[in-house]
Amino acid sequence: MDIAFQLTEVSGPRVTGSPGLKRASEYAVNQLKQWGLRMWF
């Protein structure tokens, strides 16, 4: 539930190129890193 809250309520609207999209993307990447996952692209 916390992840859904962070991506919907905290980040705000995620329209292409918006600050909300950037916040949501950064949150997702940081959360995955905390879980030990790595991005390969």
PDB file with SEQRES, HELIX, SHEET and CRYST1 records, atoms N, CA, C and O in Angstrom:
SEQRES   1 A   41  MET ASP ILE ALA PHE GLN LEU THR GLU VAL SER GLY PRO          
SEQRES   2 A   41  ARG VAL THR GLY SER PRO GLY LEU LYS ARG ALA SER GLU          
SEQRES   3 A   41  TYR ALA VAL ASN GLN LEU LYS GLN TRP GLY LEU ARG MET          
SEQRES   4 A   41  TRP PHE                                                      
HELIX    1 AA1 ASP A    2  PHE A    5  1                                   4    
HELIX    2 AA2 GLN A    6  VAL A   10  3                                   5    
HELIX    3 AA3 PRO A   19  GLN A   34  1                                  16    
CRYST1    1.000    1.000    1.000  90.00  90.00  90.00 P 1           1          
ATOM      1  N   MET A   1       0.822  -1.193   0.000  1.00  0.00           N  
ATOM      2  CA  MET A   1       0.000   0.000   0.000  1.00  0.00           C  
ATOM      3  C   MET A   1       0.866   1.255   0.000  1.00  0.00           C  
ATOM      4  O   MET A   1       0.510   2.258  -0.620  1.00  0.00           O  
ATOM      5  N   ASP A   2       1.999   1.203   0.693  1.00  0.00           N  
ATOM      6  CA  ASP A   2       2.865   2.382   0.742  1.00  0.00           C  
ATOM      7  C   ASP A   2       3.404   2.734  -0.640  1.00  0.00           C  
ATOM      8  O   ASP A   2       3.510   3.911  -0.985  1.00  0.00           O  
ATOM      9  N   ILE A   3       3.743   1.727  -1.427  1.00  0.00           N  
ATOM     10  CA  ILE A   3       4.266   1.984  -2.769  1.00  0.00           C  
ATOM     11  C   ILE A   3       3.194   2.634  -3.630  1.00  0.00           C  
ATOM     12  O   ILE A   3       3.473   3.606  -4.332  1.00  0.00           O  
ATOM     13  N   ALA A   4       1.973   2.113  -3.588  1.00  0.00           N  
ATOM     14  CA  ALA A   4       0.881   2.707  -4.361  1.00  0.00           C  
ATOM     15  C   ALA A   4       0.637   4.142  -3.919  1.00  0.00           C  
ATOM     16  O   ALA A   4       0.410   5.016  -4.756  1.00  0.00           O  
ATOM     17  N   PHE A   5       0.679   4.395  -2.622  1.00  0.00           N  
ATOM     18  CA  PHE A   5       0.492   5.749  -2.100  1.00  0.00           C  
ATOM     19  C   PHE A   5       1.588   6.680  -2.618  1.00  0.00           C  
ATOM     20  O   PHE A   5       1.300   7.796  -3.050  1.00  0.00           O  
ATOM     21  N   GLN A   6       2.820   6.234  -2.576  1.00  0.00           N  
ATOM     22  CA  GLN A   6       3.933   7.064  -3.039  1.00  0.00           C  
ATOM     23  C   GLN A   6       3.788   7.418  -4.518  1.00  0.00           C  
ATOM     24  O   GLN A   6       4.034   8.558  -4.912  1.00  0.00           O  
ATOM     25  N   LEU A   7       3.390   6.445  -5.332  1.00  0.00           N  
ATOM     26  CA  LEU A   7       3.314   6.674  -6.774  1.00  0.00           C  
ATOM     27  C   LEU A   7       2.076   7.471  -7.186  1.00  0.00           C  
ATOM     28  O   LEU A   7       2.102   8.153  -8.211  1.00  0.00           O  
ATOM     29  N   THR A   8       0.996   7.398  -6.408  1.00  0.00           N  
ATOM     30  CA  THR A   8      -0.222   8.095  -6.810  1.00  0.00           C  
ATOM     31  C   THR A   8      -0.435   9.407  -6.079  1.00  0.00           C  
ATOM     32  O   THR A   8      -0.738  10.419  -6.711  1.00  0.00           O  
ATOM     33  N   GLU A   9      -0.284   9.413  -4.778  1.00  0.00           N  
ATOM     34  CA  GLU A   9      -0.584  10.611  -3.995  1.00  0.00           C  
ATOM     35  C   GLU A   9       0.612  11.545  -3.838  1.00  0.00           C  
ATOM     36  O   GLU A   9       0.464  12.760  -3.971  1.00  0.00           O  
ATOM     37  N   VAL A  10       1.776  11.007  -3.564  1.00  0.00           N  
ATOM     38  CA  VAL A  10       2.954  11.845  -3.305  1.00  0.00           C  
ATOM     39  C   VAL A  10       3.510  12.420  -4.607  1.00  0.00           C  
ATOM     40  O   VAL A  10       3.824  13.609  -4.676  1.00  0.00           O  
ATOM     41  N   SER A  11       3.631  11.590  -5.628  1.00  0.00           N  
ATOM     42  CA  SER A  11       4.220  12.053  -6.888  1.00  0.00           C  
ATOM     43  C   SER A  11       3.293  12.966  -7.668  1.00  0.00           C  
ATOM     44  O   SER A  11       3.757  13.830  -8.412  1.00  0.00           O  
ATOM     45  N   GLY A  12       2.008  12.790  -7.512  1.00  0.00           N  
ATOM     46  CA  GLY A  12       1.051  13.608  -8.242  1.00  0.00           C  
ATOM     47  C   GLY A  12       0.881  13.126  -9.674  1.00  0.00           C  
ATOM     48  O   GLY A  12       1.311  12.026 -10.021  1.00  0.00           O  
ATOM     49  N   PRO A  13       0.248  13.960 -10.510  1.00  0.00           N  
ATOM     50  CA  PRO A  13       0.014  13.565 -11.902  1.00  0.00           C  
ATOM     51  C   PRO A  13       1.323  13.242 -12.624  1.00  0.00           C  
ATOM     52  O   PRO A  13       2.340  13.902 -12.412  1.00  0.00           O  
ATOM     53  N   ARG A  14       1.284  12.222 -13.475  1.00  0.00           N  
ATOM     54  CA  ARG A  14       2.487  11.772 -14.160  1.00  0.00           C  
ATOM     55  C   ARG A  14       2.354  11.931 -15.671  1.00  0.00           C  
ATOM     56  O   ARG A  14       2.522  10.974 -16.427  1.00  0.00           O  
ATOM     57  N   VAL A  15       2.052  13.143 -16.094  1.00  0.00           N  
ATOM     58  CA  VAL A  15       1.958  13.452 -17.514  1.00  0.00           C  
ATOM     59  C   VAL A  15       3.377  13.470 -18.084  1.00  0.00           C  
ATOM     60  O   VAL A  15       4.320  13.854 -17.391  1.00  0.00           O  
ATOM     61  N   THR A  16       3.528  13.061 -19.321  1.00  0.00           N  
ATOM     62  CA  THR A  16       4.845  13.018 -19.959  1.00  0.00           C  
ATOM     63  C   THR A  16       5.587  14.335 -19.792  1.00  0.00           C  
ATOM     64  O   THR A  16       5.068  15.404 -20.113  1.00  0.00           O  
ATOM     65  N   GLY A  17       6.804  14.238 -19.285  1.00  0.00           N  
ATOM     66  CA  GLY A  17       7.654  15.411 -19.118  1.00  0.00           C  
ATOM     67  C   GLY A  17       7.355  16.254 -17.890  1.00  0.00           C  
ATOM     68  O   GLY A  17       7.958  17.313 -17.712  1.00  0.00           O  
ATOM     69  N   SER A  18       6.442  15.809 -17.041  1.00  0.00           N  
ATOM     70  CA  SER A  18       6.071  16.607 -15.871  1.00  0.00           C  
ATOM     71  C   SER A  18       6.984  16.309 -14.677  1.00  0.00           C  
ATOM     72  O   SER A  18       7.641  15.269 -14.638  1.00  0.00           O  
ATOM     73  N   PRO A  19       7.021  17.228 -13.705  1.00  0.00           N  
ATOM     74  CA  PRO A  19       7.786  16.966 -12.484  1.00  0.00           C  
ATOM     75  C   PRO A  19       7.271  15.738 -11.737  1.00  0.00           C  
ATOM     76  O   PRO A  19       8.053  15.028 -11.105  1.00  0.00           O  
ATOM     77  N   GLY A  20       5.958  15.481 -11.803  1.00  0.00           N  
ATOM     78  CA  GLY A  20       5.392  14.302 -11.142  1.00  0.00           C  
ATOM     79  C   GLY A  20       5.926  13.006 -11.727  1.00  0.00           C  
ATOM     80  O   GLY A  20       6.179  12.049 -10.996  1.00  0.00           O  
ATOM     81  N   LEU A  21       6.099  12.971 -13.039  1.00  0.00           N  
ATOM     82  CA  LEU A  21       6.656  11.782 -13.684  1.00  0.00           C  
ATOM     83  C   LEU A  21       8.092  11.568 -13.225  1.00  0.00           C  
ATOM     84  O   LEU A  21       8.499  10.439 -12.954  1.00  0.00           O  
ATOM     85  N   LYS A  22       8.843  12.633 -13.139  1.00  0.00           N  
ATOM     86  CA  LYS A  22      10.236  12.516 -12.690  1.00  0.00           C  
ATOM     87  C   LYS A  22      10.299  12.008 -11.247  1.00  0.00           C  
ATOM     88  O   LYS A  22      11.097  11.124 -10.935  1.00  0.00           O  
ATOM     89  N   ARG A  23       9.458  12.567 -10.367  1.00  0.00           N  
ATOM     90  CA  ARG A  23       9.433  12.119  -8.967  1.00  0.00           C  
ATOM     91  C   ARG A  23       9.059  10.644  -8.863  1.00  0.00           C  
ATOM     92  O   ARG A  23       9.694   9.897  -8.118  1.00  0.00           O  
ATOM     93  N   ALA A  24       8.032  10.215  -9.605  1.00  0.00           N  
ATOM     94  CA  ALA A  24       7.592   8.821  -9.560  1.00  0.00           C  
ATOM     95  C   ALA A  24       8.676   7.890 -10.088  1.00  0.00           C  
ATOM     96  O   ALA A  24       8.915   6.823  -9.524  1.00  0.00           O  
ATOM     97  N   SER A  25       9.327   8.295 -11.164  1.00  0.00           N  
ATOM     98  CA  SER A  25      10.398   7.470 -11.743  1.00  0.00           C  
ATOM     99  C   SER A  25      11.563   7.331 -10.779  1.00  0.00           C  
ATOM    100  O   SER A  25      12.088   6.234 -10.590  1.00  0.00           O  
ATOM    101  N   GLU A  26      11.966   8.428 -10.173  1.00  0.00           N  
ATOM    102  CA  GLU A  26      13.081   8.383  -9.218  1.00  0.00           C  
ATOM    103  C   GLU A  26      12.725   7.536  -8.009  1.00  0.00           C  
ATOM    104  O   GLU A  26      13.566   6.788  -7.510  1.00  0.00           O  
ATOM    105  N   TYR A  27      11.485   7.644  -7.529  1.00  0.00           N  
ATOM    106  CA  TYR A  27      11.056   6.832  -6.397  1.00  0.00           C  
ATOM    107  C   TYR A  27      11.138   5.344  -6.752  1.00  0.00           C  
ATOM    108  O   TYR A  27      11.654   4.541  -5.974  1.00  0.00           O  
ATOM    109  N   ALA A  28      10.622   4.985  -7.938  1.00  0.00           N  
ATOM    110  CA  ALA A  28      10.617   3.580  -8.347  1.00  0.00           C  
ATOM    111  C   ALA A  28      12.033   3.030  -8.459  1.00  0.00           C  
ATOM    112  O   ALA A  28      12.306   1.930  -7.980  1.00  0.00           O  
ATOM    113  N   VAL A  29      12.932   3.775  -9.082  1.00  0.00           N  
ATOM    114  CA  VAL A  29      14.319   3.328  -9.227  1.00  0.00           C  
ATOM    115  C   VAL A  29      14.971   3.162  -7.859  1.00  0.00           C  
ATOM    116  O   VAL A  29      15.632   2.156  -7.602  1.00  0.00           O  
ATOM    117  N   ASN A  30      14.789   4.140  -6.985  1.00  0.00           N  
ATOM    118  CA  ASN A  30      15.391   4.052  -5.651  1.00  0.00           C  
ATOM    119  C   ASN A  30      14.826   2.880  -4.852  1.00  0.00           C  
ATOM    120  O   ASN A  30      15.563   2.204  -4.134  1.00  0.00           O  
ATOM    121  N   GLN A  31      13.514   2.637  -4.976  1.00  0.00           N  
ATOM    122  CA  GLN A  31      12.904   1.513  -4.253  1.00  0.00           C  
ATOM    123  C   GLN A  31      13.463   0.190  -4.750  1.00  0.00           C  
ATOM    124  O   GLN A  31      13.777  -0.691  -3.949  1.00  0.00           O  
ATOM    125  N   LEU A  32      13.590   0.041  -6.054  1.00  0.00           N  
ATOM    126  CA  LEU A  32      14.141  -1.196  -6.610  1.00  0.00           C  
ATOM    127  C   LEU A  32      15.593  -1.404  -6.165  1.00  0.00           C  
ATOM    128  O   LEU A  32      15.999  -2.530  -5.880  1.00  0.00           O  
ATOM    129  N   LYS A  33      16.365  -0.328  -6.108  1.00  0.00           N  
ATOM    130  CA  LYS A  33      17.752  -0.433  -5.639  1.00  0.00           C  
ATOM    131  C   LYS A  33      17.808  -0.871  -4.181  1.00  0.00           C  
ATOM    132  O   LYS A  33      18.663  -1.672  -3.804  1.00  0.00           O  
ATOM    133  N   GLN A  34      16.897  -0.345  -3.357  1.00  0.00           N  
ATOM    134  CA  GLN A  34      16.855  -0.748  -1.947  1.00  0.00           C  
ATOM    135  C   GLN A  34      16.556  -2.232  -1.805  1.00  0.00           C  
ATOM    136  O   GLN A  34      17.033  -2.877  -0.871  1.00  0.00           O  
ATOM    137  N   TRP A  35      15.777  -2.772  -2.719  1.00  0.00           N  
ATOM    138  CA  TRP A  35      15.446  -4.187  -2.689  1.00  0.00           C  
ATOM    139  C   TRP A  35      16.557  -5.044  -3.280  1.00  0.00           C  
ATOM    140  O   TRP A  35      16.470  -6.272  -3.262  1.00  0.00           O  
ATOM    141  N   GLY A  36      17.604  -4.403  -3.805  1.00  0.00           N  
ATOM    142  CA  GLY A  36      18.734  -5.141  -4.339  1.00  0.00           C  
ATOM    143  C   GLY A  36      18.633  -5.454  -5.824  1.00  0.00           C  
ATOM    144  O   GLY A  36      19.441  -6.220  -6.349  1.00  0.00           O  
ATOM    145  N   LEU A  37      17.654  -4.873  -6.508  1.00  0.00           N  
ATOM    146  CA  LEU A  37      17.518  -5.105  -7.943  1.00  0.00           C  
ATOM    147  C   LEU A  37      18.383  -4.129  -8.709  1.00  0.00           C  
ATOM    148  O   LEU A  37      18.636  -3.016  -8.248  1.00  0.00           O  
ATOM    149  N   ARG A  38      18.839  -4.547  -9.883  1.00  0.00           N  
ATOM    150  CA  ARG A  38      19.692  -3.695 -10.715  1.00  0.00           C  
ATOM    151  C   ARG A  38      19.050  -3.509 -12.066  1.00  0.00           C  
ATOM    152  O   ARG A  38      18.399  -4.415 -12.587  1.00  0.00           O  
ATOM    153  N   MET A  39      19.234  -2.326 -12.637  1.00  0.00           N  
ATOM    154  CA  MET A  39      18.722  -2.027 -13.971  1.00  0.00           C  
ATOM    155  C   MET A  39      19.808  -2.391 -14.980  1.00  0.00           C  
ATOM    156  O   MET A  39      20.976  -2.078 -14.752  1.00  0.00           O  
ATOM    157  N   TRP A  40      19.458  -3.034 -16.076  1.00  0.00           N  
ATOM    158  CA  TRP A  40      20.443  -3.482 -17.064  1.00  0.00           C  
ATOM    159  C   TRP A  40      20.402  -2.723 -18.359  1.00  0.00           C  
ATOM    160  O   TRP A  40      21.045  -3.141 -19.322  1.00  0.00           O  
ATOM    161  N   PHE A  41      19.676  -1.624 -18.436  1.00  0.00           N  
ATOM    162  CA  PHE A  41      19.627  -0.893 -19.700  1.00  0.00           C  
ATOM    163  C   PHE A  41      20.279   0.432 -19.609  1.00  0.00           C  
ATOM    164  O   PHE A  41      20.320   1.169 -20.595  1.00  0.00           O  
TER     165      PHE A  41                                                      
END                                                                             
